Amino acid sequence: MRPLVPALAFALALSPAATPAAVPTGQVAPDFTTSGALAGRPFQFNLRRALRNGPVVLYFFPRSFTQGCTLEAHAFSEAAPDFRRAGAQVIGLSADHYDLLRRFSLEACRSAFPVGMANREIIRAYDVGFSAQRANLTNRTSYVIAPNGRIIYSYSDLNWANHVTNTLRAVQDWRAQQNRRRR
């Protein structure tokens, strides 16, 4: 496992800053069901069911407890009240195994939102595989999915720094647009 960290850091350093997300804005998000952890406890997630309660921020991250993924999880946990005020649910997905995600949900996510296991089907459906050589990793891609199942925002960048700000802004913009339509 140790050789993966330098290899991942090297790959991140050589990667372009931001690239288009795999599933484009306007498309229907692929439905999926997965398990994971919320506050260290088992958690089941189905996208279609979650969308009944409002928009979903779905973010893929490469590996629990790596520096960028931990910083991103901290940022999402700090912004969790803002996402809730805007009516959105956040879930992080990674190809990590359950025991690692369980710990990550407590320590890095600070029990503020769930993290789930991204299996091969989910990774393929969202086209977020890191590379053919690293099929057990996802790249860093964030989506905002409206309750109708359509992707209203997508962003891929291996640098974690803008994912939370960008997705929160997209949710808030969507909410403001919904409020204007009601008037």
N, C-alpha and C positions, 0 to 999 in steps of 0.2 A: 504494500500500500504506500509506503514512503516514496518510491520512485515516481508515483503518479503526481505528487504535489509539484516537484520541479518541472515535470513534463507539462502539467497543466499551466503553470506560471509561464513557461516558455511559449506555449501555444497562445496564451492570452496576450502576451507581449507582441507577438507577430500578427495578431488578428486586426482586421480593420475595426475602426471605432464602432460604428453603427451600421447595421444592414437591414434591409426590409425583413419584416417578420414573415414567416413561412405561410401562414394562413392570412390572406389579405383582409383588410377592412371591408365590411359589407357582406362577407361570406357568412354562412351559418356555421357556428362553431361545432366541431364534432362532439357528439354526446359521449360521455364516459361515466363509468362508476369505478371508484377506487377506494382503498382503505388507507389509513394513515393514523395520525395522532393529533390530538388537540389537548394541550396542557398535560401531556404525558399519558393520556388515555386513548384507547382505541377509538377511531373515528371513521365513519363511512360517509362517502361523498358521491352524490350523483349530480351532474351538472344541470340537467333539466329540472330536477326537484329544487335545486338551489336557486335557479332563476325565477322560480315562483315568488321568491321573497325580494327580488330586485336584482340589480346588476351584480356580476361576479368579476372580480379581478383575479385572473389566473396567471400566476407567474411561475415559470420554469427556472430552476437554478441547477448548476452543475453538481455540487457536492456539499453535503452538510459539513459544517465546522471548518471549511476553508475560509480564508480571510474575507474575500468578497461576498461569499454567501452568508457569512455570519453578519457582516456589516449591513447587507441588504435586509436580512431578517430583522435586525435591530431597528432599521429605519421603518420597515412595514409595521413592526409592533408599536413604535412611537406614533405612527400615523393611524393606527387602528381606530381610535375614536373619531377621527375625521372621516374615514371611510364609512363607519357606521352612521354618522350624522348624514352623510350623503346617500345612505340606504344601500351601500354595497357590502358584499362579503368578499374577503380575501382568502385565497388558498394558494399555497406554494406546492409545487410538484417537483420531484427529483427521482432519479432512478435508484436512490439509496434504499437499503433494506429497512424494515419496520423498526428494529431496535435502535438504529441510528436516528431515524426520524423522530422516534418517541423522545429521545434525549434532546434532539434539536428543537422540538416543539416547546420544551420546557426552558431550555437554556438560551437559545438564540432567538426564538420567536416569543419568548417570555409569556407563553400561554395566551397570547393575544389573537392567534388565528391558527387554523390547522395546516398541516403539511401532509401530503399524500404521496403514495408510490406511483411513479410514472412507469408503467410497463411498456413493453415494445409496441403494443397496439396504440397506446396513447401517444408515445413518442413519434410513431409513424404518422398517425392522423394529424398531428400538429406540426409535423416535419421539423422537429426540434432536436434531432440527434446531433451531438457535438461533431462527430465525424464518423466515417466508416471504421476507422481504427479504434475509436472510442465509443462504441455503440452503447456502453453502459453509463454514458454521461449525457445529460441534456445541455443544450446551450442556454444562454440567459435570454429568455424571451418573455415579455409580458403582454397580456391581452386584457381588454375590458370588453365584457360580453353583456349586451343589453338583455332585459328580460325576454325579448322575442327570440333570443338565441343568436342574434347577429353580432358579429365582432364590430365594435364601434371604435376601437383603438388597438393598435398593435405596435410593438417596439422590440427590436432585438439589438442588444449591445452587451458585449461581455463585461463592460464596465458597469457595475451595479448602481452607480451614483444617481442616475436620472430616472430609474424605473419607478420609484415611489412617487416622486413629484409629478412625473408625466401621467401615470395612471390615475392619481388622485385628481389632477386637473381634468382629465378626460371624464371621470365620473361626475365631477362637479359641473362641468359644461353640459353633460347629458341631463343631469338633474335640473339645471336652470332651463334648458330647452323644454323639458317635460312640464315644468311649472308655467312657462309662457304659453304652452299649448292649452293648458287648463283654463287660462283666463278668458 
